[in-house]
Amino acid sequence: QVQFVESGGGSVQPGGSLRLSCLGSGITFSRYAVGWYRQAPGKQRELVASIGIGIRTNSADSVKGRFTISRDEARNAVYLQINNLKPEDTAVYYCTRGTYISGTYYRTTNDYWGQGTQVTVSS
């Protein structure tokens, strides 16, 4: 069974940084594209960054220049470096596996969501 374990969240002040980690079990991340989503209170879950099997990465316009996704194949892990945090980044963050179709990332819908990691940005 495929499982995702997200960690690294916390409470930070605006302008701070965090590095979120995603470990996968039952899955070899190097074989898939991987995406990070977030869900803020009262809002729909949104894709914020994704990485292809190679070095190709994409990020949402709202986080471009602040969020960096990367993978460590030796650790079977994917990371999301978040810099210059803003209050609107407050959300639960989730990682997923998926694929790119015509340049767009699609999550593998049969997978369950992990428990996520909470990021709270406030002064």
Contacts in CASP RR format, 6 or more apart in sequence:
PFRMAT RR
TARGET T0000
AUTHOR 0000-0000-0000
METHOD contacts of the structure
MODEL  1
QVQFVESGGGSVQPGGSLRLSCLGSGITFSRYAVGWYRQAPGKQRELVAS
IGIGIRTNSADSVKGRFTISRDEARNAVYLQINNLKPEDTAVYYCTRGTY
ISGTYYRTTNDYWGQGTQVTVSS
1 26 0 8 1.000
2 24 0 8 1.000
2 25 0 8 1.000
2 26 0 8 1.000
2 27 0 8 1.000
2 97 0 8 1.000
2 111 0 8 1.000
2 112 0 8 1.000
3 24 0 8 1.000
3 25 0 8 1.000
3 26 0 8 1.000
3 112 0 8 1.000
3 114 0 8 1.000
4 22 0 8 1.000
4 23 0 8 1.000
4 24 0 8 1.000
4 94 0 8 1.000
4 95 0 8 1.000
4 96 0 8 1.000
4 97 0 8 1.000
4 111 0 8 1.000
4 113 0 8 1.000
4 114 0 8 1.000
5 22 0 8 1.000
5 23 0 8 1.000
5 24 0 8 1.000
5 25 0 8 1.000
5 114 0 8 1.000
5 115 0 8 1.000
6 20 0 8 1.000
6 21 0 8 1.000
6 22 0 8 1.000
6 93 0 8 1.000
6 94 0 8 1.000
6 95 0 8 1.000
6 114 0 8 1.000
6 115 0 8 1.000
6 116 0 8 1.000
6 117 0 8 1.000
7 20 0 8 1.000
7 21 0 8 1.000
7 22 0 8 1.000
7 23 0 8 1.000
7 117 0 8 1.000
8 18 0 8 1.000
8 19 0 8 1.000
8 20 0 8 1.000
8 21 0 8 1.000
8 117 0 8 1.000
9 18 0 8 1.000
9 20 0 8 1.000
9 93 0 8 1.000
9 117 0 8 1.000
9 118 0 8 1.000
9 119 0 8 1.000
10 18 0 8 1.000
10 117 0 8 1.000
10 118 0 8 1.000
10 119 0 8 1.000
10 120 0 8 1.000
11 120 0 8 1.000
11 121 0 8 1.000
11 122 0 8 1.000
12 18 0 8 1.000
12 85 0 8 1.000
12 119 0 8 1.000
12 120 0 8 1.000
12 121 0 8 1.000
13 85 0 8 1.000
13 121 0 8 1.000
13 122 0 8 1.000
13 123 0 8 1.000
14 85 0 8 1.000
14 86 0 8 1.000
14 87 0 8 1.000
14 121 0 8 1.000
14 122 0 8 1.000
14 123 0 8 1.000
15 83 0 8 1.000
15 84 0 8 1.000
15 85 0 8 1.000
15 86 0 8 1.000
15 121 0 8 1.000
16 83 0 8 1.000
16 84 0 8 1.000
16 85 0 8 1.000
16 121 0 8 1.000
17 81 0 8 1.000
17 82 0 8 1.000
17 83 0 8 1.000
17 84 0 8 1.000
17 85 0 8 1.000
18 81 0 8 1.000
18 82 0 8 1.000
18 85 0 8 1.000
18 119 0 8 1.000
19 79 0 8 1.000
19 80 0 8 1.000
19 81 0 8 1.000
19 82 0 8 1.000
20 36 0 8 1.000
20 79 0 8 1.000
20 80 0 8 1.000
20 81 0 8 1.000
20 82 0 8 1.000
20 93 0 8 1.000
20 95 0 8 1.000
20 117 0 8 1.000
20 119 0 8 1.000
21 77 0 8 1.000
21 78 0 8 1.000
21 79 0 8 1.000
22 34 0 8 1.000
22 36 0 8 1.000
22 77 0 8 1.000
22 78 0 8 1.000
22 79 0 8 1.000
22 80 0 8 1.000
22 95 0 8 1.000
23 75 0 8 1.000
23 76 0 8 1.000
23 77 0 8 1.000
24 76 0 8 1.000
24 77 0 8 1.000
27 76 0 8 1.000
27 97 0 8 1.000
28 76 0 8 1.000
29 71 0 8 1.000
29 73 0 8 1.000
29 76 0 8 1.000
29 77 0 8 1.000
29 78 0 8 1.000
29 97 0 8 1.000
30 53 0 8 1.000
30 71 0 8 1.000
30 73 0 8 1.000
30 76 0 8 1.000
31 53 0 8 1.000
32 53 0 8 1.000
32 97 0 8 1.000
32 98 0 8 1.000
32 99 0 8 1.000
32 108 0 8 1.000
33 50 0 8 1.000
33 51 0 8 1.000
33 52 0 8 1.000
33 53 0 8 1.000
33 97 0 8 1.000
33 98 0 8 1.000
33 99 0 8 1.000
33 100 0 8 1.000
33 105 0 8 1.000
34 50 0 8 1.000
34 51 0 8 1.000
34 52 0 8 1.000
34 69 0 8 1.000
34 71 0 8 1.000
34 78 0 8 1.000
34 95 0 8 1.000
34 96 0 8 1.000
34 97 0 8 1.000
34 98 0 8 1.000
35 47 0 8 1.000
35 49 0 8 1.000
35 50 0 8 1.000
35 51 0 8 1.000
35 69 0 8 1.000
35 78 0 8 1.000
35 95 0 8 1.000
35 96 0 8 1.000
35 97 0 8 1.000
35 98 0 8 1.000
35 105 0 8 1.000
35 107 0 8 1.000
36 47 0 8 1.000
36 48 0 8 1.000
36 49 0 8 1.000
36 50 0 8 1.000
36 67 0 8 1.000
36 69 0 8 1.000
36 78 0 8 1.000
36 80 0 8 1.000
36 93 0 8 1.000
36 94 0 8 1.000
36 95 0 8 1.000
36 96 0 8 1.000
37 45 0 8 1.000
37 46 0 8 1.000
37 47 0 8 1.000
37 48 0 8 1.000
37 93 0 8 1.000
37 94 0 8 1.000
37 95 0 8 1.000
37 96 0 8 1.000
37 107 0 8 1.000
38 45 0 8 1.000
38 46 0 8 1.000
38 48 0 8 1.000
38 89 0 8 1.000
38 91 0 8 1.000
38 92 0 8 1.000
38 93 0 8 1.000
38 94 0 8 1.000
38 119 0 8 1.000
39 45 0 8 1.000
39 46 0 8 1.000
39 91 0 8 1.000
39 92 0 8 1.000
39 94 0 8 1.000
40 88 0 8 1.000
40 90 0 8 1.000
40 91 0 8 1.000
41 90 0 8 1.000
41 91 0 8 1.000
43 91 0 8 1.000
45 94 0 8 1.000
46 60 0 8 1.000
47 60 0 8 1.000
47 105 0 8 1.000
47 107 0 8 1.000
48 59 0 8 1.000
48 60 0 8 1.000
48 62 0 8 1.000
48 63 0 8 1.000
48 67 0 8 1.000
48 80 0 8 1.000
48 93 0 8 1.000
49 57 0 8 1.000
49 58 0 8 1.000
49 59 0 8 1.000
49 60 0 8 1.000
49 63 0 8 1.000
49 67 0 8 1.000
49 68 0 8 1.000
49 69 0 8 1.000
49 80 0 8 1.000
50 57 0 8 1.000
50 58 0 8 1.000
50 59 0 8 1.000
50 69 0 8 1.000
50 100 0 8 1.000
50 105 0 8 1.000
51 57 0 8 1.000
51 58 0 8 1.000
51 69 0 8 1.000
51 70 0 8 1.000
51 71 0 8 1.000
51 78 0 8 1.000
52 100 0 8 1.000
56 100 0 8 1.000
57 68 0 8 1.000
57 69 0 8 1.000
57 70 0 8 1.000
58 103 0 8 1.000
58 105 0 8 1.000
59 65 0 8 1.000
59 67 0 8 1.000
59 68 0 8 1.000
59 69 0 8 1.000
60 67 0 8 1.000
62 88 0 8 1.000
63 82 0 8 1.000
63 89 0 8 1.000
65 83 0 8 1.000
66 82 0 8 1.000
66 83 0 8 1.000
66 84 0 8 1.000
66 85 0 8 1.000
67 80 0 8 1.000
67 81 0 8 1.000
67 82 0 8 1.000
67 83 0 8 1.000
68 80 0 8 1.000
68 81 0 8 1.000
68 83 0 8 1.000
69 78 0 8 1.000
69 79 0 8 1.000
69 80 0 8 1.000
69 81 0 8 1.000
70 78 0 8 1.000
70 79 0 8 1.000
70 81 0 8 1.000
71 77 0 8 1.000
71 78 0 8 1.000
71 79 0 8 1.000
72 78 0 8 1.000
72 79 0 8 1.000
78 95 0 8 1.000
80 93 0 8 1.000
80 95 0 8 1.000
82 89 0 8 1.000
82 119 0 8 1.000
85 119 0 8 1.000
85 121 0 8 1.000
86 121 0 8 1.000
87 121 0 8 1.000
87 122 0 8 1.000
88 121 0 8 1.000
89 119 0 8 1.000
89 121 0 8 1.000
90 119 0 8 1.000
90 120 0 8 1.000
90 121 0 8 1.000
90 122 0 8 1.000
91 118 0 8 1.000
91 119 0 8 1.000
92 116 0 8 1.000
92 117 0 8 1.000
92 118 0 8 1.000
92 119 0 8 1.000
93 116 0 8 1.000
93 117 0 8 1.000
93 118 0 8 1.000
93 119 0 8 1.000
94 113 0 8 1.000
94 114 0 8 1.000
94 116 0 8 1.000
95 114 0 8 1.000
96 107 0 8 1.000
96 108 0 8 1.000
96 111 0 8 1.000
96 113 0 8 1.000
97 107 0 8 1.000
97 108 0 8 1.000
97 111 0 8 1.000
98 105 0 8 1.000
98 106 0 8 1.000
98 107 0 8 1.000
98 108 0 8 1.000
99 105 0 8 1.000
99 106 0 8 1.000
99 108 0 8 1.000
100 106 0 8 1.000
END
